[in-house]
Amino acid sequence: MVRNDILVPSIANVKEIINETSDIKTYKLFSNAEKAQKFKPGQFVMVYLKGFGEVPISLSDLVYEEDGGSLITLTIRGTGTVTKYMLSTVNIGDKIGIRGPYGNNWPIEEALGKDILIAGGGIGFAPLRPVLRFVSNNRQKFGRLVVIYGARSPNDIIYKYEIEEYKKIPGIELFLTIDKPAEDWKWNVGFVPDMLDKVKLDGDFKYFVCGPEIMMKITAKKLVNKGADPRDIFVSLERRMRCGVGICGTCQLGHYYVCKDGPVFSFDQVSQYMEVEGI
Ligand SMILES: Cc1cc2nc3c(=O)[nH]c(=O)nc-3n(C[C@H](O)[C@H](O)[C@H](O)COP(=O)(O)OP(=O)(O)OC[C@H]3O[C@@H](n4cnc5c(N)ncnc54)[C@H](O)[C@@H]3O)c2cc1C
């Protein structure tokens, strides 16, 4: 029997909003419905805006305990009905609905002692940020840390205000890149997969990749061509979702439900389902 209460949102208060780019904002929400320890990097919540609907959004930072509740960070791009309404209308002090956390997580505990490569494209860097934070907080427990983050242009880079902090993470090999040359840009130019040619990949790596599906597929294939085991490459998939808990079947992908078996999958599990023609 299905428990109805798992589909009922709880109230979260908007505590802070950060304008990231022209169409992306980061929201810090306080909720006392769930304990912070329940949330794991890679998981998502369903965000509910009364009268508009619900959308799945990934945790974009570790969830911290605060005043007997949880401080949850979400980074949202306005793409359609619900997300555009969120960006244009929801302000500090407003209450919104959230359910979750749902889905599985990036396997960072399994990656302890290994080298880590994080590759994010655009807003796909958001679900990877808690991985970076975790590795940074537990730096001595991991080997090499390679971070590749690509955006279309300097204006499309999210978390700009944290780049100096990232540069200080001991031993980090950081590759910021934009698609085309731009004035005053001192980092790399090229797509995320191109950056792999600049990295020595001879370690014992776990690879965490998130971005547009084409970027994930090209990156993962290139890693495989460079000798990576597809079971060590993890991607986070986006599919339309309704329930978020494996009831409705909207997000079915082969024999998986993205909401409950994912959103994080090894490339080995899902390469055949990734919707990119000709690759
Ligand atoms: C597990 C998961 C985590 C996500 N995390 C984030 C996040 O951290 N930040 C963020 O901005 N977005 C994230 N998304 C995508 C986000 O859920 C969609 O952008 C949102 O549902 C669009 O809803 P809408 O009502 O604003 O747009 P709609 O009006 O419903 O659609 C606008 C456009 O987006 C496409 N679309 C709608 N829903 C999805 C979906 N679930 N997957 C792919 N394309 C979709 C539609 O086909 C259409 O082209 C995530 C999606 C999933 C499945």
The ligand as an SDF file (V2000), in Angstrom:
LIG
                    3D

 53 58  0  0  0  0  0  0  0  0999 V2000
   16.7940   14.5860  -10.3510 C   0  0  0  0  0  0  0  0  0  0  0  0
   16.6910   15.9440  -10.9880 C   0  0  0  0  0  0  0  0  0  0  0  0
   17.4250   16.9890  -10.4430 C   0  0  0  0  0  0  0  0  0  0  0  0
   17.3340   18.2660  -11.0060 C   0  0  0  0  0  0  0  0  0  0  0  0
   18.0570   19.2590  -10.4310 N   0  0  0  0  0  0  0  0  0  0  0  0
   17.9410   20.5170  -10.9170 C   0  0  0  0  0  0  0  0  0  0  0  0
   18.6580   21.5890  -10.2910 C   0  0  0  0  0  0  0  0  0  0  0  0
   19.3980   21.4070   -9.3250 O   0  0  0  0  0  0  0  0  0  0  0  0
   18.4550   22.8240  -10.7940 N   0  0  0  0  0  0  0  0  0  0  0  0
   17.6480   23.0760  -11.8770 C   0  0  0  0  0  0  0  0  0  0  0  0
   17.5070   24.2240  -12.2840 O   0  0  0  0  0  0  0  0  0  0  0  0
   16.9890   22.0730  -12.5040 N   0  0  0  0  0  0  0  0  0  0  0  0
   17.1080   20.8050  -12.0460 C   0  0  0  0  0  0  0  0  0  0  0  0
   16.4120   19.7930  -12.6560 N   0  0  0  0  0  0  0  0  0  0  0  0
   15.5860   20.0990  -13.8310 C   0  0  0  0  0  0  0  0  0  0  0  0
   14.2790   20.6910  -13.3740 C   0  0  0  0  0  0  0  0  0  0  0  0
   13.5600   19.7480  -12.6170 O   0  0  0  0  0  0  0  0  0  0  0  0
   13.4550   21.1280  -14.5950 C   0  0  0  0  0  0  0  0  0  0  0  0
   14.0900   22.2260  -15.2010 O   0  0  0  0  0  0  0  0  0  0  0  0
   12.0780   21.5260  -14.1680 C   0  0  0  0  0  0  0  0  0  0  0  0
   11.3580   20.3800  -13.7890 O   0  0  0  0  0  0  0  0  0  0  0  0
   11.3560   22.2490  -15.2840 C   0  0  0  0  0  0  0  0  0  0  0  0
   10.0380   22.5010  -14.8450 O   0  0  0  0  0  0  0  0  0  0  0  0
    9.2530   23.8010  -15.2850 P   0  0  0  0  0  0  0  0  0  0  0  0
    7.8320   23.6630  -14.8400 O   0  0  0  0  0  0  0  0  0  0  0  0
    9.9740   25.0190  -14.8460 O   0  0  0  0  0  0  0  0  0  0  0  0
    9.3780   23.7180  -16.8450 O   0  0  0  0  0  0  0  0  0  0  0  0
    8.3810   23.0650  -17.9200 P   0  0  0  0  0  0  0  0  0  0  0  0
    7.4860   24.1410  -18.3960 O   0  0  0  0  0  0  0  0  0  0  0  0
    7.7820   21.8070  -17.3840 O   0  0  0  0  0  0  0  0  0  0  0  0
    9.4560   22.6530  -19.0060 O   0  0  0  0  0  0  0  0  0  0  0  0
   10.4360   23.5610  -19.5440 C   0  0  0  0  0  0  0  0  0  0  0  0
   11.4510   22.7590  -20.3540 C   0  0  0  0  0  0  0  0  0  0  0  0
   12.2100   21.8770  -19.5020 O   0  0  0  0  0  0  0  0  0  0  0  0
   12.0540   20.5120  -19.9060 C   0  0  0  0  0  0  0  0  0  0  0  0
   11.9400   19.7060  -18.6650 N   0  0  0  0  0  0  0  0  0  0  0  0
   10.9470   19.7620  -17.7670 C   0  0  0  0  0  0  0  0  0  0  0  0
   11.1750   18.9290  -16.7500 N   0  0  0  0  0  0  0  0  0  0  0  0
   12.3330   18.3040  -16.9990 C   0  0  0  0  0  0  0  0  0  0  0  0
   13.1000   17.3260  -16.3330 C   0  0  0  0  0  0  0  0  0  0  0  0
   12.7290   16.7660  -15.1730 N   0  0  0  0  0  0  0  0  0  0  0  0
   14.2520   16.9250  -16.8890 N   0  0  0  0  0  0  0  0  0  0  0  0
   14.6540   17.4610  -18.0540 C   0  0  0  0  0  0  0  0  0  0  0  0
   13.9810   18.4040  -18.7500 N   0  0  0  0  0  0  0  0  0  0  0  0
   12.8370   18.8090  -18.2270 C   0  0  0  0  0  0  0  0  0  0  0  0
   10.7840   20.4910  -20.7180 C   0  0  0  0  0  0  0  0  0  0  0  0
   10.7860   19.4330  -21.6500 O   0  0  0  0  0  0  0  0  0  0  0  0
   10.8250   21.8530  -21.3920 C   0  0  0  0  0  0  0  0  0  0  0  0
   11.6830   21.8390  -22.5070 O   0  0  0  0  0  0  0  0  0  0  0  0
   16.5010   18.5040  -12.1370 C   0  0  0  0  0  0  0  0  0  0  0  0
   15.7740   17.4410  -12.6980 C   0  0  0  0  0  0  0  0  0  0  0  0
   15.8730   16.1740  -12.1350 C   0  0  0  0  0  0  0  0  0  0  0  0
   15.0950   15.0510  -12.7320 C   0  0  0  0  0  0  0  0  0  0  0  0
  1  2  1  0
  2  3  1  0
  2 52  2  0
  3  4  2  0
  4  5  1  0
  4 50  1  0
  5  6  2  0
  6  7  1  0
  6 13  1  0
  7  8  2  0
  7  9  1  0
  9 10  1  0
 10 11  2  0
 10 12  1  0
 12 13  2  0
 13 14  1  0
 14 15  1  0
 14 50  1  0
 15 16  1  0
 16 17  1  0
 16 18  1  0
 18 19  1  0
 18 20  1  0
 20 21  1  0
 20 22  1  0
 22 23  1  0
 23 24  1  0
 24 25  2  0
 24 26  1  0
 24 27  1  0
 27 28  1  0
 28 29  2  0
 28 30  1  0
 28 31  1  0
 31 32  1  0
 32 33  1  0
 33 34  1  0
 33 48  1  0
 34 35  1  0
 35 36  1  0
 35 46  1  0
 36 37  1  0
 36 45  1  0
 37 38  2  0
 38 39  1  0
 39 40  1  0
 39 45  2  0
 40 41  1  0
 40 42  2  0
 42 43  1  0
 43 44  2  0
 44 45  1  0
 46 47  1  0
 46 48  1  0
 48 49  1  0
 50 51  2  0
 51 52  1  0
 52 53  1  0
M  END
$$$$
